[in-house]
Structures are given as structure tokens and as C-alpha cells.
């Protein structure tokens, strides 16, 4: 939580959210829905990505989340929430 509140960075080799591990990035909210919609579209590239963004904008609904660390809880309803282990996204 302190990292999120203070915008600090920390070096990591692997991340974990609940029981799932990730190496490069983890996303929830809008960006995760865009990627989900992108994978459902035939074809790839900028046009497919643009279609996925458009579909997501039309159908996106906010979902509340709860961030917890060592007994401290922080409720949130983010539009975009990313955890990255790289200097690039996408």
C-alpha cells in the first residue's frame, strides 16, 4: 500500500496477485477489457486494437476492488490499474 500511496518503485523479478503470478505486467479494469476484446477479434494490428478499444469504451463498467497488504485495506474503483515489471506496455 505504501508503494501505491507514495508512488515509490521497487525492483521485482515476479509479481503475484491473489494466487496468480506474472512476469511482465498485470492489468485490471479498462486495459484488461481491451486486451480481452482484442483477443476475440479476428486479425491483429492497429485496426483490431482500435476496434477493441471502441467496444470496450461502449461496454466498460467499473468494478470495485480492494487492495490489501499486511492487514491494511484500500478500496478503489479504478479506470486503469497496472502493475508493470518492464518499461514498456503493449
DSSP file (Angstrom, degrees, kcal/mol; ACC not computed):
  #  RESIDUE AA STRUCTURE BP1 BP2  ACC     N-H-->O    O-->H-N    N-H-->O    O-->H-N    TCO  KAPPA ALPHA  PHI   PSI    X-CA   Y-CA   Z-CA
    1    1 A X     >        0   0    0      0, 0.0     4,-2.7     0, 0.0     5,-0.2   0.000 360.0 360.0 360.0 -41.4    0.0    0.0    0.0
    2    2 A X  H  >  +     0   0    0      1,-0.2     4,-2.4     2,-0.2     6,-0.3   0.868 360.0  54.6 -62.0 -34.3    2.8    2.4    0.9
    3    3 A X  H  >>S+     0   0    0      2,-0.2     5,-1.3     1,-0.2     4,-1.0   0.922 111.3  44.8 -63.3 -43.2    4.2    1.9   -2.6
    4    4 A X  H  45S+     0   0    0      1,-0.2    -2,-0.2     2,-0.2     3,-0.2   0.911 116.0  45.5 -67.1 -43.0    0.9    2.9   -4.2
    5    5 A X  H  <5S+     0   0    0     -4,-2.7    -2,-0.2     1,-0.2    -1,-0.2   0.852 121.8  36.2 -71.0 -34.5    0.3    5.8   -1.9
    6    6 A X  H  <5S-     0   0    0     -4,-2.4    -1,-0.2    -5,-0.2    -2,-0.2   0.466 102.2-126.3 -98.0  -3.1    3.8    7.3   -2.2
    7    7 A X  T  <5 +     0   0    0     -4,-1.0    -3,-0.2    -3,-0.2     2,-0.1   0.852  53.8 159.8  57.5  36.9    4.4    6.3   -5.9
    8    8 A X      < -     0   0    0     -5,-1.3     2,-0.3    -6,-0.3    -1,-0.2  -0.468  31.7-137.6 -81.1 159.1    7.6    4.5   -5.0
    9    9 A X        -     0   0    0     -2,-0.1     2,-0.3     2,-0.0    -1,-0.0  -0.871  15.9-170.3-116.3 156.3    9.1    1.9   -7.2
   10   10 A X        -     0   0    0     -2,-0.3     2,-0.3     2,-0.0    -7,-0.0  -0.996  26.8-115.0-142.7 140.0   10.6   -1.4   -6.2
   11   11 A X        +     0   0    0     -2,-0.3     2,-0.3     2,-0.0    74,-0.1  -0.612  40.9 174.8 -76.8 135.1   12.6   -3.9   -8.2
   12   12 A X        -     0   0    0     -2,-0.3     3,-0.1     1,-0.1    -2,-0.0  -0.968  32.3-163.3-137.9 154.2   10.8   -7.2   -8.6
   13   13 A X  S    S+     0   0    0      1,-0.4     2,-0.3    -2,-0.3    -1,-0.1   0.699  84.9   7.2-101.4 -32.0   11.5  -10.5  -10.6
   14   14 A X        -     0   0    0      2,-0.0    -1,-0.4    10,-0.0     2,-0.3  -0.991  68.1-146.8-150.3 145.7    8.0  -11.8  -10.4
   15   15 A X  E     -A   22   0A   0      7,-3.1     7,-2.3    -2,-0.3     2,-0.4  -0.802   6.7-157.0-114.2 159.1    4.7  -10.5   -9.2
   16   16 A X  E     -A   21   0A   0     -2,-0.3     2,-0.5     5,-0.2     5,-0.2  -0.996   9.5-176.4-138.3 131.4    1.7  -12.2   -7.5
   17   17 A X  E >  S-A   20   0A   0      3,-2.9     3,-2.5    -2,-0.4     2,-0.2  -0.987  72.8 -44.4-125.7 118.8   -1.9  -11.2   -7.4
   18   18 A X  T 3  S-     0   0    0     -2,-0.5     0, 0.0     1,-0.3     0, 0.0  -0.447 125.0 -26.1  53.7-121.7   -4.0  -13.5   -5.3
   19   19 A X  T 3  S+     0   0    0     -2,-0.2     2,-0.4    -3,-0.1    -1,-0.3   0.268 120.2  96.2-102.7  12.1   -2.9  -16.9   -6.4
   20   20 A X  E <   -A   17   0A   0     -3,-2.5    -3,-2.9     2,-0.0     2,-0.3  -0.855  58.2-153.5-107.7 137.4   -1.7  -15.9   -9.9
   21   21 A X  E     -A   16   0A   0     -2,-0.4     2,-0.3    -5,-0.2    -5,-0.2  -0.754  10.5-173.6-105.0 152.8    1.8  -15.0  -10.8
   22   22 A X  E     -A   15   0A   0     -7,-2.3    -7,-3.1    -2,-0.3     4,-0.1  -0.989  17.2-167.9-143.6 152.4    3.0  -12.7  -13.6
   23   23 A X  S    S+     0   0    0     -2,-0.3    -1,-0.1    -9,-0.2     3,-0.1   0.779  84.7  19.6-105.0 -39.2    6.4  -11.7  -15.0
   24   24 A X  S    S-     0   0    0      1,-0.3    61,-3.6    60,-0.1     2,-0.3   0.901 120.1 -19.8-105.6 -58.5    5.9   -8.7  -17.2
   25   25 A X  E     -B   84   0B   0     59,-0.2     2,-0.4    60,-0.1    -1,-0.3  -0.990  42.1-155.5-153.8 161.2    2.6   -6.9  -16.4
   26   26 A X  E     -B   83   0B   0     57,-2.3    57,-2.5    -2,-0.3     2,-0.4  -0.998  17.7-178.2-139.4 136.4   -0.7   -7.3  -14.8
   27   27 A X  E     +B   82   0B   0     -2,-0.4     2,-0.3    55,-0.2    55,-0.2  -0.992   9.2 175.9-139.2 143.1   -3.8   -5.2  -15.6
   28   28 A X  E     +B   81   0B   0     53,-2.0    53,-1.3    -2,-0.4     3,-0.5  -0.887  54.5  25.5-132.9 170.8   -7.3   -5.0  -14.3
   29   29 A X  E  > S-B   80   0B   0     -2,-0.3     4,-1.8     1,-0.2     3,-0.5  -0.491 120.3  -4.9  76.8-143.8  -10.1   -2.6  -15.3
   30   30 A X  H  > S+     0   0    0     49,-2.6     4,-2.3     1,-0.2    -1,-0.2   0.881 132.9  49.9 -55.3 -50.6  -10.3   -0.9  -18.7
   31   31 A X  H  > S+     0   0    0     -3,-0.5     4,-2.0    48,-0.3    -1,-0.2   0.856 109.5  52.1 -63.0 -35.1   -7.0   -2.1  -20.1
   32   32 A X  H  > S+     0   0    0     -3,-0.5     4,-2.2     2,-0.2    -1,-0.2   0.886 109.4  50.1 -66.5 -38.0   -7.7   -5.7  -19.2
   33   33 A X  H  X S+     0   0    0     -4,-1.8     4,-2.7     2,-0.2    -2,-0.2   0.882 107.7  54.1 -67.0 -37.8  -11.0   -5.5  -21.0
   34   34 A X  H  X S+     0   0    0     -4,-2.3     4,-2.5     2,-0.2    -2,-0.2   0.944 110.4  45.8 -60.1 -47.8   -9.3   -4.0  -24.1
   35   35 A X  H  X S+     0   0    0     -4,-2.0     4,-2.2     2,-0.2    -2,-0.2   0.906 111.8  51.9 -63.7 -41.6   -6.9   -6.9  -24.3
   36   36 A X  H  X S+     0   0    0     -4,-2.2     4,-0.8     1,-0.2    -1,-0.2   0.937 113.5  43.9 -58.9 -47.2   -9.7   -9.4  -23.7
   37   37 A X  H  X S+     0   0    0     -4,-2.7     4,-0.5     1,-0.2     3,-0.4   0.857 110.0  56.9 -67.0 -35.3  -11.7   -7.9  -26.6
   38   38 A X  H >< S+     0   0    0     -4,-2.5     3,-1.2     1,-0.2    -1,-0.2   0.910 104.5  51.5 -61.8 -43.1   -8.6   -7.7  -28.8
   39   39 A X  H 3< S+     0   0    0     -4,-2.2    -1,-0.2     1,-0.2    -2,-0.2   0.739 105.9  56.3 -67.7 -21.7   -8.0  -11.4  -28.5
   40   40 A X  H 3< S+     0   0    0     -4,-0.8     2,-0.4    -3,-0.4    -1,-0.2   0.578  91.3  88.7 -85.1 -10.3  -11.7  -12.1  -29.5
   41   41 A X  S << S-     0   0    0     -3,-1.2     2,-0.3    -4,-0.5     7,-0.1  -0.716  80.5-123.6 -91.8 135.9  -11.3  -10.1  -32.8
   42   42 A X  S    S+     0   0    0     -2,-0.4    -2,-0.1     2,-0.0     2,-0.0  -0.586  81.7  27.3 -75.4 141.3  -10.1  -11.9  -36.0
   43   43 A X  S    S-     0   0    0     -2,-0.3     2,-0.2     5,-0.0    -2,-0.1  -0.035  76.9-128.9  88.3 160.4   -7.0  -10.2  -37.4
   44   44 A X        +     0   0    0      4,-0.1     3,-0.3    -2,-0.0     4,-0.3  -0.763  52.0  68.9-135.1-179.9   -4.4   -8.2  -35.5
   45   45 A X  S  > S-     0   0    0     -2,-0.2     4,-2.4     1,-0.2     5,-0.2  -0.531  96.4 -35.9 102.8-169.6   -2.7   -4.8  -35.6
   46   46 A X  H  > S+     0   0    0      1,-0.2     4,-2.6     2,-0.2    -1,-0.2   0.871 132.4  51.4 -62.1 -41.7   -3.8   -1.3  -35.2
   47   47 A X  H  > S+     0   0    0     -3,-0.3     4,-2.3     2,-0.2    -1,-0.2   0.928 112.2  46.1 -64.0 -45.2   -7.3   -1.7  -36.7
   48   48 A X  H  > S+     0   0    0     -4,-0.3     4,-2.2     1,-0.2    -1,-0.2   0.910 113.6  49.6 -62.8 -41.5   -8.1   -4.7  -34.5
   49   49 A X  H  X S+     0   0    0     -4,-2.4     4,-2.4     2,-0.2    -2,-0.2   0.901 109.7  51.5 -64.1 -40.8   -6.8   -2.8  -31.4
   50   50 A X  H  X S+     0   0    0     -4,-2.6     4,-2.5     2,-0.2    -2,-0.2   0.898 109.5  50.0 -62.6 -41.0   -8.9    0.2  -32.3
   51   51 A X  H  X S+     0   0    0     -4,-2.3     4,-2.7     2,-0.2     5,-0.2   0.910 109.9  50.9 -62.8 -42.0  -12.0   -1.9  -32.6
   52   52 A X  H  X S+     0   0    0     -4,-2.2     4,-2.3     2,-0.2    -2,-0.2   0.903 110.4  48.7 -63.6 -41.2  -11.2   -3.5  -29.2
   53   53 A X  H  X S+     0   0    0     -4,-2.4     4,-2.7     2,-0.2    -2,-0.2   0.928 112.2  49.4 -63.3 -45.1  -10.8    0.0  -27.6
   54   54 A X  H  X S+     0   0    0     -4,-2.5     4,-1.8     2,-0.2    -2,-0.2   0.920 112.1  47.1 -60.6 -45.5  -14.1    1.1  -29.2
   55   55 A X  H  X S+     0   0    0     -4,-2.7     4,-1.6     1,-0.2    -1,-0.2   0.913 113.0  49.7 -62.9 -41.7  -16.0   -2.0  -28.0
   56   56 A X  H  X S+     0   0    0     -4,-2.3     4,-2.1    -5,-0.2    -2,-0.2   0.911 107.9  52.8 -65.4 -41.8  -14.5   -1.6  -24.5
   57   57 A X  H  < S+     0   0    0     -4,-2.7    -1,-0.2     1,-0.2    -2,-0.2   0.880 111.2  47.9 -59.9 -37.7  -15.5    2.1  -24.3
   58   58 A X  H  < S+     0   0    0     -4,-1.8    -1,-0.2    -5,-0.2    -2,-0.2   0.815 125.6  26.1 -72.3 -30.3  -19.1    1.2  -25.2
   59   59 A X  H  < S+     0   0    0     -4,-1.6    -2,-0.2    -3,-0.2    -1,-0.2   0.448  84.1 127.6-117.3  -1.7  -19.4   -1.6  -22.7
   60   60 A X     <  -     0   0    0     -4,-2.1     2,-0.4    -5,-0.2   -30,-0.0  -0.338  32.5-174.4 -66.2 135.6  -17.0   -0.9  -19.9
   61   61 A X        -     0   0    0     -2,-0.1     2,-0.1   -32,-0.0   -32,-0.1  -0.995  26.6-116.3-127.7 136.7  -18.4   -1.0  -16.3
   62   62 A X        -     0   0    0     -2,-0.4     2,-0.4    15,-0.1    17,-0.1  -0.433  27.4-163.2 -68.9 142.9  -16.4    0.0  -13.2
   63   63 A X        -     0   0    0     15,-0.4    15,-0.3    -2,-0.1     2,-0.1  -0.998  19.4-122.1-128.6 129.5  -15.9   -2.8  -10.7
   64   64 A X        -     0   0    0     -2,-0.4     2,-0.3    13,-0.2    13,-0.2  -0.414  31.7-173.0 -69.1 144.9  -14.8   -2.1   -7.1
   65   65 A X  E     -C   76   0C   0     11,-3.2    11,-2.3    -2,-0.1     2,-0.4  -0.854  17.1-139.8-129.4 167.9  -11.6   -3.7   -5.9
   66   66 A X  E     -C   75   0C   0     -2,-0.3     2,-0.5     9,-0.2     9,-0.2  -0.974   8.8-156.3-133.5 120.0   -9.8   -4.0   -2.6
   67   67 A X  E     -C   74   0C   0      7,-2.4     7,-2.6    -2,-0.4     2,-0.4  -0.830  19.2-175.5 -94.4 128.1   -6.1   -3.7   -2.3
   68   68 A X  E     +C   73   0C   0     -2,-0.5     2,-0.3     5,-0.2     5,-0.2  -0.979  15.1 165.8-130.8 139.0   -4.7   -5.4    0.8
   69   69 A X  E >  S-C   72   0C   0      3,-2.1     3,-2.1    -2,-0.4    -2,-0.0  -0.909  73.2 -21.0-150.6 122.2   -1.2   -5.6    2.3
   70   70 A X  T 3  S-     0   0    0     -2,-0.3     3,-0.1     1,-0.3    -2,-0.0   0.869 128.0 -45.3  48.7  47.9   -0.3   -6.7    5.8
   71   71 A X  T 3  S+     0   0    0      1,-0.2     2,-0.5     0, 0.0    -1,-0.3   0.383 111.7 117.8  83.2  -4.6   -3.8   -6.1    7.2
   72   72 A X  E <   -C   69   0C   0     -3,-2.1    -3,-2.1     2,-0.0     2,-0.4  -0.838  47.4-160.4 -98.9 132.7   -4.3   -2.7    5.6
   73   73 A X  E     -C   68   0C   0     -2,-0.5     2,-0.4    -5,-0.2    -5,-0.2  -0.921  12.2-174.8-117.9 137.5   -7.1   -2.4    3.1
   74   74 A X  E     -C   67   0C   0     -7,-2.6    -7,-2.4    -2,-0.4     2,-0.1  -0.915  14.6-151.8-131.0 104.8   -7.6    0.3    0.4
   75   75 A X  E     +C   66   0C   0     -2,-0.4     2,-0.3    -9,-0.2    -9,-0.2  -0.489  24.7 167.4 -74.9 147.7  -10.9    0.2   -1.5
   76   76 A X  E     -C   65   0C   0    -11,-2.3   -11,-3.2    -2,-0.1     2,-0.2  -0.986  36.4-156.6-154.6 158.2  -10.8    1.6   -5.1
   77   77 A X        -     0   0    0     -2,-0.3   -13,-0.2   -13,-0.2     2,-0.1  -0.660  35.3-172.5-134.5  76.8  -12.8    1.7   -8.3
   78   78 A X        -     0   0    0    -15,-0.3   -15,-0.4    -2,-0.2     3,-0.2  -0.342  32.0-157.9 -79.9 152.1  -10.1    2.3  -10.9
   79   79 A X  S    S+     0   0    0      1,-0.4   -49,-2.6   -50,-0.1     2,-0.4   0.840  93.0  12.5 -83.7 -44.9  -10.5    3.0  -14.6
   80   80 A X  E     +B   29   0B   0    -51,-0.2    -1,-0.4   -50,-0.2     2,-0.4  -1.000  67.4 174.4-133.0 134.4   -7.0    1.7  -15.3
   81   81 A X  E     +B   28   0B   0    -53,-1.3   -53,-2.0    -2,-0.4     2,-0.4  -0.934  11.7 171.0-141.0 115.1   -4.8   -0.2  -12.8
   82   82 A X  E     -B   27   0B   0     -2,-0.4     2,-0.4   -55,-0.2   -55,-0.2  -0.949  22.5-167.6-127.2 143.6   -1.5   -1.6  -14.0
   83   83 A X  E     -B   26   0B   0    -57,-2.5   -57,-2.3    -2,-0.4     2,-0.4  -0.989  23.9-170.1-124.7 121.0    1.5   -3.3  -12.3
   84   84 A X  E     -B   25   0B   0     -2,-0.4   -59,-0.2   -59,-0.2   -60,-0.1  -0.892  30.6-174.3-119.9 142.3    4.5   -3.4  -14.6
   85   85 A X  S    S+     0   0    0    -61,-3.6     2,-0.3    -2,-0.4   -60,-0.1  -0.185  77.6  53.8-118.0  35.3    7.8   -5.2  -14.4
   86   86 A X  S    S-     0   0    0    -62,-0.1    -2,-0.1     2,-0.1   -62,-0.0  -0.955  83.6-117.8-157.2 166.5    9.0   -3.5  -17.6
   87   87 A X  S    S+     0   0    0     -2,-0.3     2,-0.3    -3,-0.0    -3,-0.0   0.326  95.2  63.6 -95.1   8.4    9.4   -0.1  -19.1
   88   88 A X        -     0   0    0      0, 0.0     2,-0.4     0, 0.0    -3,-0.1  -0.941  59.7-165.7-130.6 153.0    7.0   -0.9  -22.0
   89   89 A X              0   0    0     -2,-0.3    -5,-0.0     1,-0.1   -64,-0.0  -0.994 360.0 360.0-138.0 130.8    3.3   -1.8  -22.1
   90   90 A X              0   0    0     -2,-0.4    -1,-0.1     0, 0.0     0, 0.0   0.428 360.0 360.0 110.3 360.0    1.5   -3.2  -25.1
